[in-house]
Amino acid sequence: MRVLAMRVFAVLATACAAVLTQLPSAVAAPDDGAALVVMGDSFTATTPLIENSGNGCPHPPTSWPAQLAESLGVLGSPDFVDVSCNGGAIDTGPGWTLSHQAKQAVSVGGFGAGTRAVLIQLGLNDTWGASGGRAFPSVDCLLDVVRGCGLDAVAQGRVPDAQSVDGPTYANRVRAMVDYIRYYAPNARVVLVGYPEIFQTGRTSACLRIGGADVVQPRAEGYIAYLDRLDSAQREAAGILGVDFFDTRALTTGHGSCAPESWISGITEPNSFTVGAPIHPTPHGNKVVAEALSHRLSW
């Protein structure tokens, strides 16, 4: 299992490094801004890890932003700007941070009086507290049969510090960008998009689907605690900042990893590297999110 973890991590790290070379070029938005702007990480872009990424951060048609844009009638038009990228974070490098993504959106005229919605799904890849651990691509923590991913993994720098994740801290980390968006896109609805259910909340163990078989990591309380705290922090931050929060976790409850009808990909399933990414939303899971977001925006 330890050898498998090292191999999987190597593939993930190499692939993520490849897609972080540059953001994709885009067609300039109308003079008054794009109607829909999306910023986020791999749970947003869900770029396949095995894909020609020479153009930067490609966005497959199965991602929730693409499916949302299609539903709203702006897919393939200048009214849709998606600057999400695998490895994206709020302000933790070396990936494409929130400010980097905003600059890319600005470069194509993404923000303006005509911008109707700006959706942000970030935070999972950031470091929190004194720990240098990051949730992705550090899935080796979940695959480590010796040390596991318990609460002690925080002090070991293998997982973010859940105790340091709260609403005020999250709000402070995104506040400047929210203010920027409000100024340059005064009519836009700003939405913090939560993450789907990956593992069941409050558990101490996590199940991963590897090669079609369910494998349980009995010591995953540190990892799951982080996911739980991030969800509540986003929700609280939205209230503090006066923006919307989209509860993706509630929408996807019961469809996490290893569920009978799972909307989270396994690690070594036949399509987990070519459609979406391992331990990321499936195309159907993204469809559910896109449909719900389309209903929420009500264009």
DANOR-V226823 format. One record per pair of residues at least 24 apart in sequence whose C-alpha atoms are under 6 Angstrom apart, sorted by the first residue. I is the first residue (numbers start at 1). J is the second residue. D is the distance in whole Angstrom. If there is no record, write none. Layout:
BEGIN
i:I j:J d:D
i:I j:J d:D
END
This chain:
BEGIN
i:2 j:144 d:6
i:5 j:140 d:5
i:5 j:143 d:5
i:15 j:49 d:5
i:19 j:53 d:6
i:19 j:56 d:5
i:19 j:57 d:5
i:21 j:56 d:6
i:22 j:56 d:4
i:23 j:56 d:5
i:23 j:57 d:5
i:24 j:55 d:6
i:24 j:56 d:5
i:24 j:57 d:6
i:27 j:78 d:6
i:28 j:108 d:4
i:28 j:109 d:6
i:29 j:78 d:4
i:29 j:79 d:6
i:29 j:108 d:6
i:29 j:109 d:5
i:29 j:110 d:6
i:32 j:112 d:5
i:32 j:113 d:5
i:32 j:114 d:5
i:33 j:109 d:6
i:33 j:110 d:5
i:33 j:111 d:5
i:33 j:112 d:4
i:33 j:114 d:5
i:33 j:115 d:5
i:34 j:79 d:4
i:34 j:80 d:6
i:34 j:110 d:5
i:34 j:115 d:5
i:35 j:79 d:5
i:35 j:114 d:6
i:35 j:115 d:4
i:35 j:116 d:5
i:36 j:80 d:5
i:36 j:117 d:5
i:37 j:81 d:5
i:37 j:82 d:6
i:37 j:118 d:5
i:38 j:82 d:5
i:38 j:118 d:6
i:38 j:119 d:5
i:39 j:83 d:5
i:39 j:84 d:5
i:39 j:120 d:5
i:40 j:84 d:4
i:40 j:120 d:6
i:40 j:121 d:5
i:40 j:122 d:5
i:41 j:84 d:5
i:41 j:85 d:5
i:41 j:86 d:5
i:41 j:87 d:6
i:41 j:88 d:4
i:42 j:85 d:6
i:42 j:86 d:4
i:45 j:84 d:6
i:45 j:85 d:6
i:46 j:276 d:5
i:47 j:276 d:6
i:48 j:273 d:6
i:48 j:274 d:5
i:48 j:275 d:5
i:48 j:276 d:5
i:48 j:277 d:5
i:49 j:273 d:5
i:49 j:277 d:6
i:50 j:273 d:6
i:50 j:274 d:5
i:57 j:85 d:5
i:62 j:283 d:5
i:63 j:286 d:6
i:64 j:286 d:5
i:64 j:290 d:5
i:67 j:290 d:6
i:68 j:290 d:5
i:89 j:122 d:6
i:89 j:123 d:6
i:89 j:125 d:5
i:89 j:126 d:6
i:90 j:122 d:6
i:90 j:123 d:6
i:92 j:126 d:5
i:111 j:184 d:6
i:111 j:185 d:5
i:112 j:184 d:6
i:112 j:185 d:4
i:113 j:185 d:5
i:113 j:187 d:6
i:115 j:185 d:6
i:115 j:188 d:5
i:116 j:188 d:4
i:116 j:189 d:6
i:117 j:188 d:5
i:117 j:189 d:4
i:117 j:190 d:6
i:118 j:190 d:5
i:119 j:190 d:6
i:119 j:191 d:5
i:120 j:192 d:5
i:120 j:193 d:6
i:121 j:193 d:5
i:127 j:160 d:6
i:128 j:160 d:5
i:128 j:161 d:6
i:128 j:164 d:6
i:129 j:161 d:6
i:129 j:164 d:5
i:131 j:157 d:5
i:131 j:160 d:6
i:131 j:161 d:6
i:132 j:157 d:5
i:133 j:157 d:5
i:133 j:158 d:4
i:133 j:159 d:4
i:133 j:160 d:5
i:134 j:159 d:5
i:134 j:160 d:5
i:148 j:219 d:5
i:149 j:219 d:5
i:149 j:220 d:4
i:149 j:222 d:6
i:149 j:223 d:6
i:150 j:219 d:5
i:150 j:220 d:5
i:150 j:221 d:5
i:150 j:222 d:4
i:151 j:222 d:4
i:162 j:226 d:4
i:162 j:229 d:6
i:165 j:229 d:6
i:166 j:233 d:4
i:167 j:233 d:4
i:167 j:236 d:5
i:167 j:237 d:4
i:170 j:237 d:6
i:171 j:237 d:5
i:190 j:243 d:6
i:191 j:244 d:5
i:191 j:245 d:6
i:192 j:245 d:5
i:193 j:245 d:6
i:193 j:246 d:5
i:194 j:246 d:6
i:194 j:247 d:5
i:194 j:248 d:5
i:195 j:248 d:5
i:195 j:249 d:6
i:196 j:248 d:5
i:196 j:249 d:4
i:196 j:252 d:6
i:197 j:249 d:5
i:197 j:252 d:6
i:197 j:253 d:6
i:197 j:256 d:5
i:198 j:256 d:5
i:198 j:257 d:6
i:199 j:256 d:5
i:199 j:257 d:6
i:209 j:258 d:6
i:209 j:266 d:5
i:210 j:266 d:6
i:210 j:267 d:5
i:210 j:268 d:5
i:211 j:268 d:5
i:211 j:269 d:5
END
